[in-house]
Amino acid sequence: MEKPRIAEKAPAAVELKPGKYFWCACGHSKNQPFCDGSHKDTGITPVPFEVEEKKTYYLCQCKQTKNKPFCDGTHRSL
């Protein structure tokens, strides 16, 4: 399995409506921080998640968070 690629060393602030989403875990998506299917052949699969309220969420783009898909500040130490 390939290691995730760092897409950015900062979280993506995205306003999401209630619903289901797929977070890019491989770092290859052109639609960061969401999956666009670019993970094929990486051995890494996207992380499904659901939000219940409309608000701004901070999604990890360094792909190293321990709280997938949400940023936990790990990017500061990379």
Steps between C-alpha positions, in 0.01 A plus 500: 500500500618847410540772765259794478629805315484834682255715304553812717657576837186682612140391550225578251224714651182381329139584571305177484128433505363197684581190298751232412843572353818315403830645622809440287744294707763447229579865416469448123152647447476813286189587704668531844399430768240276335549177308488506119599136444873568458581245772481209253817290517621670823354245742346792692125547516300816568348556843121535504363748752173671580422842644175585669512879509583769249822672606866545411711189552880482487599194299852360503705540185835370630337155532678434833216587742403255771141634480414422136368695314534794736817700559676435832794734443749230394595710193687741731764233571564395138 
